[in-house]
Amino acid sequence: MGKAGKKYRAAFEKIEPEKRYALKDAIALLKEIAFAKFDETVELTMWLGVDPRQADQLVRGTIVLPHGLGKSKRVAVIAQGDKLKEAEEAGADIAGGEELVDKIKGGWLEFDALITTPDMMRLVGQLGRVLGPRGLMPNPKTGTVTMDVAKAVEETKAGKVEYRVDKTGVIHTPIGKVSFEGDKLEANVRSLINAVMKAKPAAAKGRYVKKVNLAATMSPGILLDEMSLS
């Protein structure tokens, strides 16, 4: 743990080494050991038996969590014509066309999700270097490049999250806040895990889910018993 703080060490000592906890017990323990003065985000981490270097073994998708994430995302929409009005009526925080593209080019990034229509990708594509590293680039696979702007905005506001395996075969996804009731965190976890299980690539061989971990922003992780997740 190196130079971990006193509160972190105290939290770490309450977790049994190598023990894999039932989901309900892990959530109760996570709530007990959380020590930050702010409402920490709870994140689920899954180690998968896939090779992300192979195109047919990528695991990626989106899901609307049943109890959201505990905060409303700031949603920006790049569109034109009637789609701008549609976006605003659905609750978009900002909607615009070419002028919004220019604003983002200039460094404005005060949003958590960006949605656009297919016809605007010729302009949005210019923002790849700005949006890509931040995970904000719209993509048809995640439902953020669509003509159904209203649905995309509403789902994002309701707590839609993207899960995506990284280059090491790991998925990191927020699933709520420490302040959530235990059953709501449990429902969110199960929904995400079910989505990842359904997204198992046909080309994946051997054990698909190797390890699952639950942690809060400042707290050590708690290993989950995979049998309690089925």
C-alpha positions in Angstrom: 0.0 0.0 0.0 3.1 2.3 0.2 2.2 5.6 1.8 -1.5 5.0 2.1 -3.3 7.3 4.6 -4.4 6.2 8.0 -8.1 6.1 7.0 -7.4 4.0 3.9 -5.3 1.5 6.0 -8.1 1.3 8.5 -10.5 0.5 5.8 -8.1 -2.0 4.2 -7.8 -3.9 7.4 -11.5 -4.6 7.5 -11.3 -6.5 4.3 -10.3 -10.2 4.5 -7.4 -10.8 2.1 -8.3 -12.9 -0.9 -11.8 -13.5 0.4 -14.6 -13.2 -2.3 -17.6 -11.7 -0.7 -21.3 -12.2 -1.6 -22.6 -9.1 -3.4 -24.9 -8.1 -0.6 -22.2 -8.5 2.0 -19.7 -6.6 -0.2 -22.0 -3.6 -0.5 -22.6 -3.5 3.3 -18.9 -3.6 3.9 -18.2 -1.0 1.2 -20.6 1.4 3.0 -19.0 0.7 6.3 -15.4 1.4 5.2 -16.2 4.5 3.0 -14.5 7.4 4.8 -14.5 10.4 2.3 -16.3 13.5 3.3 -18.1 13.5 -0.1 -20.5 11.0 -1.6 -18.1 8.6 -3.3 -18.8 7.0 -6.6 -19.0 3.2 -6.5 -17.3 1.4 -9.4 -17.4 -2.1 -10.6 -14.3 -3.6 -12.2 -14.4 -6.8 -14.2 -11.4 -8.8 -15.5 -12.4 -10.7 -18.6 -10.9 -13.6 -20.4 -10.8 -11.9 -23.8 -8.0 -10.6 -26.0 -9.0 -7.0 -26.9 -6.3 -6.9 -29.6 -8.7 -9.1 -31.6 -11.6 -7.3 -33.2 -13.9 -10.2 -32.6 -13.2 -10.2 -28.9 -14.1 -6.6 -28.0 -16.7 -6.2 -25.3 -18.6 -2.9 -25.5 -22.1 -1.6 -25.0 -24.4 0.7 -23.0 -27.0 0.1 -20.4 -29.5 2.3 -18.6 -29.0 1.4 -14.9 -32.3 0.9 -13.1 -31.4 3.4 -10.4 -29.1 5.8 -12.3 -25.8 7.1 -11.2 -26.9 9.6 -8.5 -26.3 12.6 -10.6 -27.7 14.0 -13.8 -25.2 14.1 -16.6 -24.6 17.3 -18.5 -25.6 16.5 -22.1 -24.6 18.4 -25.2 -26.2 17.8 -28.6 -24.8 18.7 -32.0 -27.6 18.7 -34.6 -29.5 21.0 -36.9 -33.1 21.9 -37.8 -35.9 20.2 -35.9 -33.5 18.0 -34.1 -32.2 20.9 -32.1 -35.7 21.6 -30.7 -36.1 17.9 -30.1 -32.9 17.9 -28.0 -33.9 20.9 -26.0 -37.3 19.5 -25.2 -35.8 16.2 -24.1 -33.6 18.0 -21.6 -30.3 18.6 -23.3 -28.2 21.1 -21.4 -26.9 22.7 -24.6 -27.7 22.1 -28.3 -26.2 23.7 -31.4 -24.7 23.1 -34.8 -21.5 24.3 -36.3 -21.1 27.0 -33.7 -21.1 24.4 -30.9 -18.4 22.4 -32.8 -16.3 25.6 -33.0 -16.9 26.2 -29.2 -15.6 22.7 -28.4 -12.6 23.2 -30.8 -11.9 26.3 -28.7 -11.6 24.2 -25.5 -15.1 24.3 -24.1 -15.8 20.8 -22.5 -18.4 21.5 -19.9 -20.5 18.4 -20.6 -20.4 14.7 -19.6 -21.9 13.2 -22.8 -22.1 14.4 -26.4 -24.9 13.2 -28.8 -25.0 14.0 -32.5 -27.0 13.1 -35.6 -25.3 11.1 -38.5 -25.5 14.1 -40.8 -23.3 16.2 -38.4 -20.5 13.6 -38.1 -18.7 15.4 -40.9 -18.2 18.2 -38.5 -18.0 16.3 -35.2 -15.3 14.1 -36.7 -13.0 17.1 -36.6 -13.2 16.9 -32.8 -11.6 13.5 -32.5 -8.4 14.7 -31.0 -10.2 16.7 -28.3 -13.0 14.2 -27.5 -11.3 10.9 -28.1 -8.9 10.9 -25.1 -11.7 12.0 -22.8 -14.1 9.2 -23.9 -16.6 11.8 -25.2 -16.5 11.0 -29.0 -20.0 10.1 -30.2 -20.3 6.5 -31.6 -23.2 4.7 -33.2 -22.4 1.6 -31.1 -23.2 3.5 -27.9 -26.3 5.2 -29.2 -24.7 8.7 -29.3 -24.8 9.0 -33.1 -28.5 8.7 -33.8 -31.5 10.4 -35.4 -33.6 9.6 -32.2 -32.0 12.5 -30.3 -34.8 12.7 -27.7 -34.4 9.1 -26.7 -30.6 9.4 -26.5 -30.8 12.5 -24.3 -33.5 11.0 -22.0 -31.5 7.7 -21.6 -28.3 9.5 -20.9 -30.0 11.7 -18.3 -31.6 8.6 -16.7 -28.2 7.0 -16.0 -27.1 5.3 -19.2 -23.5 4.2 -18.9 -21.0 2.8 -21.4 -19.0 -0.3 -20.6 -15.9 -1.1 -22.7 -13.0 -3.5 -22.2 -9.7 -1.7 -22.1 -6.5 -3.0 -23.8 -5.7 -5.2 -20.7 -9.1 -6.9 -20.8 -10.6 -5.0 -17.9 -13.9 -3.1 -17.7 -14.3 -0.2 -15.2 -17.8 1.2 -14.8 -19.5 3.5 -12.3 -22.7 2.0 -10.9 -23.9 4.5 -8.3 -23.0 6.4 -5.1 -22.1 5.2 -1.6 -25.3 6.9 -0.3 -27.5 4.7 -2.4 -29.6 2.1 -0.6 -28.0 -1.3 -0.7 -30.7 -2.9 -2.8 -30.4 -0.2 -5.4 -26.6 -0.6 -5.7 -27.2 -4.4 -5.9 -29.7 -3.9 -8.7 -27.3 -1.7 -10.7 -24.5 -4.2 -10.3 -26.6 -7.1 -11.5 -27.9 -5.1 -14.5 -24.4 -4.3 -15.6 -23.0 -7.8 -15.1 -25.9 -9.3 -17.0 -25.2 -6.9 -19.9 -21.6 -7.8 -19.9 -22.4 -11.5 -19.8 -24.8 -11.1 -22.8 -22.0 -9.3 -24.7 -19.6 -12.2 -24.4 -17.9 -12.6 -27.8 -18.3 -15.9 -29.5 -14.6 -16.0 -30.1 -13.8 -15.8 -26.4 -12.3 -19.0 -25.1 -12.0 -20.4 -21.6 -13.2 -18.5 -18.5 -15.0 -15.3 -19.5 -15.2 -13.5 -16.1 -12.0 -14.0 -14.2 -12.5 -11.6 -11.3 -14.9 -8.9 -10.2 -14.2 -6.1 -7.8 -16.3 -3.4 -6.1 -14.8 -0.2 -4.8 -15.6 3.4 -3.9 -13.6 6.4 -5.0 -11.3 6.6 -2.0 -11.7 3.1 -0.6 -9.8 -0.2 -1.3 -11.5 -2.8 -3.5 -13.6 -5.8 -2.4 -13.5 -9.0 -4.4 -16.9 -10.4 -5.3 -17.9 -14.1 -5.2 -19.0 -14.8 -8.8 -21.4 -17.4 -7.6 -23.4 -14.7 -5.8 -23.8 -12.7 -9.1 -25.6 -15.4 -11.1 
